[in-house]
């Protein structure tokens, strides 16, 4: 069972120190994709870059949780799952030549992430925590719609940019995302409101599948 504790408000200095490396990682990821976009004349990683920007921005403005997991497994999975794909780099060679399909799926995933974010507001978090229960918008269909957006966008990015490095990162990130989901639910189910919600919305990221 994960150990949880009430979290205090983060000082401004702490917010800056923790946010700066994330902003830098996003800039490096975006620069790598945009550089290849200019040379190849294809919008490489457009949706993935947009999604990672959304995640980085949410990380910076997130609010302090009411209760947060102290499980080392939860913290490790959160870090890799959230920011691992920022280490991916363009290797433009779309599988089957389906570049429009993979680019389109990335954009759809990024848009879906935006919709999930609007419903989530500042309740976004990295480590398993309770920042308030959300049940509106896409949360009516799956309990973790932002992870659905991650999976769609990052899978499309890998098929657009297949390389050993990217595939290894993708496998590690997806494994950590699964761990994150279970760690989050281990924390959230301590809240009666979430248990009631989970009994109504049974799917986590794919309706009627998982």
N, C-alpha and C positions, 0 to 999 in steps of 0.2 A: 504494500500500500504506500502510495506517495505521501511524503510528509509535507504539510502545507502550513503557512504562517501568514498572518496579516502583513501586508506590505505598506511601507511608508511612502509618502510622496517623494519623488526623485528630485534632488537639488538641480538647479539649472546647470551647474558645472558638470554634474554627472551626465545629464542629457547630452551636453555638447561632446564630452569625451567619448560616449558610447555611440553617438550618431555620426561623428566624423569618419571613422573607418568604413561604415556602411555606405556613406555618400561617396567615398573614394572608390570603393569596390564597384559601385554602380557606374561611376564615371568611366572607369577602365573598361567595364563590360560594354557600355554604350559606345565608347570610342572605337573599340575593336570591331564592333558590328558596323558602325557608320563608315569606318575606313574601308572595309570590304564592300560596303554598299557603293561607295564612290568608284571603286576600281572595277567592280563587276556589273554595275548599273542594275542591280537587283536589290530590293528592300530586305536585305538579310536580317533576320532576327527582329523585325519591326515589332511584332506582337510581344515577343519575349522581352524586348527592351522596355516596352510600355508597361508590361506587367511588373517587371523588377522595379521600375520607377514608382509604381503604385505602392509596392511593398516597402521600398526604402522610405517613401514619404510617410507612410503609416507608422513605420518604426519610429520615426523622428517625433511625430505628434501624439503617439499613443499615450493614454492616461495610465496612471498607476492602478494596479489591480487591488481588489479587496482581499484576495487570498491567492497565493502563488505557490507552485510546487517547488520543493527543494530537492527533488530527485535528480541525481547527477545524470541519469539516463534521459530524463526529460530535457535538461539543459543542453546536453550534447546533441540530441536529435533535433532540438529546436534550432540550434545554430547551423548545423549542416543542412537541415531541411529548408530553412528560410534563405540562406545565403550561398549554399553550395553551388548552384547553377551560375552564379556570378563568375565562377572560375572557368566556365565553358567559353570556348572561342569559336568563331566562324570557321567552318570547313565546307564551304558551299559546294554541295554535290547532291541535290535532292534525290532521294530514293525514287526510282522509276520515272525521274524527270517531272514529278508532280509538284513543281515549285509553287504554282498558284494555290493548290490545295493546302499545302503546309503553311504558306504565308497566311492564307485565309483563316485556317484553324487557329493560328497564333493570335490573330486580331480578334476572332470570336472569343477566345479564352480571355484576352485582356479586357474586352468589353464586359464579359460576364463577371470578371474580377471587380470591375468598376461598379457594377450593379450590387455585388455582394458587399463592397466597401460602403456604399451609400447606406445600406441596411445596417451595417456593422458600426459605422461612425468611428469614434475614437476608442471603441472597445476592442480594437485589434491588439493582439499581443504576440510575442514570440514564444515565451515559455508558458507551459500549461498554467492557466490562472483563471479566476473568475472576475471578469470585468463587467458583469451584467449579462443576462440571458437575452438573446435576440431570436425572435420567432417570425419576423415579417420578411416580405420580399422572397428571395430564393431560399431563405431558411424555412419556408413552408414546405419545401420539397426534399431538401437534404440538410443534414445538420452541420455540414462543413462545406458550404458552396465555394469558399475561397480555395480550398484544397482541390475542388473539382476544376477550378480555373487553372491552378498550378499544373495539374496533371495534363490537361488538354494542351495548354500552351507549351509546356516544356517537352512533351512528347512530340509535338509538331516541330519544335526547334531541332530536336535530335534527328528527326527524319529529313529535315532540311539541311542539317550540318552533321552528317554522320562521321564520327572519328572515334578512335579508341578512347581518347581522353574524354570526349563528351559522353560517350556511352557509359564509361565507368562512373563519371560524376552523376549521370542520370540515375543509374541503379542505386548508388549510395543515397542520393537525395530522395528518391521514391521510397526506399526502405525507411529512411528517417521520417518521412511524412506519415507513414503508417504508424510508426512508434508515437509520433506527436499526437495523432488522432486519439489513440488509446490512452495516452498520458493526460490529454486534455479532458477526456471523458471521465477518467478516474478522479480528477479534481472536481469537475463540474457536477458529477452525480452526487456530491455531498450537498448540493442545493436541491431542495424539494421541487423548485420551479423547473429545474433542468430535467429531473427525473420524469416529471409530468410531460414535458415537451418531448423527450426521447421516446416516451411510450406512444406518442402521437405520430411523430416523424421518425420512422424506423431506419431509413437509409442514411448512410454517412456522406458519401460523395457521389454515388451513382444510383439513381432511383431503382429500386427493386433488385439491385445487384449487390451493392455493398454500402 
